[in-house]
Amino acid sequence: MSANKPYRFILSGGGTGGHIFPALAIANELKSRYPDADFLFVGARGKMEMQKVPKAGYNIEGLPITGIQRKLSVENLKFPFRLFKSIQKAKKILKSFSPDLVIGTGGYASGPMLLAAQQKKVPTVIQEQNAYPGITNKKLGKKAKRIFVAYDGLETYFPAQQLRNFGNPVRGSLFHENLDQMQAKAFFGLDPVKPLLLSVGGSLGSRTLNNIWKKHASHFQKENLQLLWQTGSLEFNSIGEDLHDLEGVAIKEFIYRMDQAYAAADVIVSRAGAIAISELTIAAKPLILVPFPFAAEDHQTKNAQSLSTRGAAVLITDGEAENTLAQKAIDLLTDRNQQQQMTEQIAKLGKPTATKMIVNDIQTLLP
């Protein structure tokens, strides 16, 4: 460490939890090693990072940057002006904060900050979560000192010598070896013995998954199985009382104790966001992935394929899910042999030390 002053880090990324939570994980690990370090997050005004980051105990600055709409829009005409203003503000932040390193975790929120840092010769590193990188990271990766990734084969998009495949940073609080599965099921008011399906669709929820469980939740009761169903915030209130009253079905708007949920599950159904997959590979439970089909560059499908081709997950497309998902989940819940085979394969892919490995490498770049 510099003898004159503590290190100073800027972390930039946002728009979704998939960009925010890796940045927080890296910041927390850096802070544990350098308690006197100064941290500043930079995000996009009005996006979720502006609330999530302060709640985690860090300061954040917002840029006026927005994404580009996929269809013709008046908002797209404003994009060049917002980008220019964002880069100018990023340069002012650089001058006033004077960081030793700028860490980008993707999303359009990170673009102006990393671009300004590279123009000013401030060292930058990138953490790319997906099997198919986003536009921002692809453009800025050429001048980054490191690109930390979670999938093989990204030499197509980034300079090979800068790549480090350590996996995605995940929240360490999610995994406790001492959590007992029977006790975890009881934590949610469920039978400790009956097989349990955990369905998660993100904090907002998945309309596809919700519609399927609305139609098929009663089948779990008939099959002597159980369902722990996170609906997300958008549709929780629209689910009827008759479903809430079903025995063996626990319906939650949001599951705050995901450590207990992962421990309780016998099989998990999930969308295929990169951070979700990184958590799920560490949880090492039989897994059915239903990729969100409208994710940028269809990266969720590519994420899911990286597991399904190894026998570590079942991939069901969004279009197929209505007709096949419920029965496939029930079949898997009652097939212990297939569960064991999938558990063995997915456990090979988990990278619980990703955050520590990333920060170990970052330390080699510090003055």
ABEGO torsion letter per residue (X at the ends): XBAABBBBBBBBEEGBAAAAAAAAAAAAAAAAABAABBBBBBBBBGBAAAAAAAAAGBBBBBBABBBBBABBBAAAAAAAAAAAAAAAAAAAAAAAAGBABBBBAEEAAAAAAAAAAAAAGBBBBBBBABABBBAAAAAAAAABABBBBABBGAAAABBAAABBBAEBBBBAAABBAABBAAAAAAAAGBBAABBBBBBBAEAAEBAAAAAAAAAAAAAAAAAGBBBBBBAEAAAAAABBAAAAABBGBBBBABBABAAAAAAABABBBBBABAAAAAAAAAAGBBBBBBBBAABBGGAAAAAAAAAAAAGABBBBBAAAAAAAAAAAAAAAAABAAAAAAAAAAAAAABBAAAAAAAAAAAAAABX
